[in-house]
């Protein structure tokens, strides 16, 4: 059965759970990797939203498996930490949209090239 699953650090899990989303709070990347590997092995389908900081540190082999999966799709969501130095909130959102759907969006007076690539 298809579903929406969220993997975030434990301190952010309550907010997603309150929204009614299947939420998995993890303490480290290894715990996230175990969840993802289990779903891939079982052939689970759905959409996986995973915190950016966790996604960035996933094992490369597991990330390749996740990329190749036609059943379990994923997207990165921002965590609670501050954005990288010099990256505005709108540039961060634009980068997420561009990465997810392949469309470049400019906010206000920003040019279409944007910053923070």
N, C-alpha and C positions, 0 to 999 in steps of 0.2 A: 504494500500500500504506500502511496506517495505521501510525504509529509514535509513539514518545515522543521528543521532542527537547528538549534543554535548552540555553538560551543564558545564559551567565554571564560575568563578567569572567574573563580568562585565569587569574588566580591561584586561582580556585575550580574550574576545569574538571577538574583531575585527580581530585578526589574523586568527581564524578559519573561520569567515565569508568571509574573503578575499580568502580563499581556496575553497569557494563555498559550505561549509558544513552548514546544518541547525543548527544554533548556538543560544543558549539561555544563555545570560549573566544574572547571578543572583547576588543579593547582600548578600544573606544569605541562610542557609540550608533550612529554611522553604519554600522559593520560589522554590528551587529545588524539595522539597518534593511535592509541589502543582503540578508542571509540571508532575512529574513521576506518581503521583496518578491519575491525569487526563488521562494520556496515558494508564495506566493499566485499569482504569474504562471503557475507550472507546474501549479496546481490540486492541489498536494500535500494529503494528508489526514493527520490525526493530532492529537496533543496537544502543545502547545508550552508548556514551563515556562520562564519568563523571569524573570531577577533583577529584583526590584522597582525598583532604582535605574535600570536600563536601560529598563524599561517606562514609568516615569514621565517619561522624556525622549524617547520616540519621537515622531516627526513626527505631528501630529494626523491628517493625511490617511491615513497608513499605519495608524494605530490604528483609524480608522473602517473601513478595508478589512478589517482583522483582525477587528474586532467583527462585521462583516457576513458574514464567511466561515462557511459551514456545514461546510466540510471541515477547516479548521485552527482548532482551538479552543485557547485559551490560559488560563494562570493565572499569577499572580505568585508567586514564591518569594522568601523573604528572602535577602539577601546576607550577607556576612561583617561588614558594618559594624554599629556599635552602633545600637540602636533609638533612635528619636526621644526627645528629653527628655520625661520624665514618663510615658512609655508603658511599662507592664510587659510582660514577655514573654507572659504569658497574655492580656493585652488585645490584643497584636499578633496572636497566633494566633487569638483569637476574631474579630478584624476580618477576617483572611484567610478564615476559614470563612464568616462572614456574607457577605462579598463573593462568594465562590465558589458557595455553595449557598443563600444567602438566609435562613439560620437564625441567630438570635442565641443564643449560648451564654454562660453565666456560669460562672466557675470559683470554687470555694470560697465565700468570703463576699462576693464581688463581686455587685452587683445585676445584674439583667438588662439594665439600661441601659448598663452598662460605661463605659469611658472611652476616649478616643483616637479618636473618630469624626472 
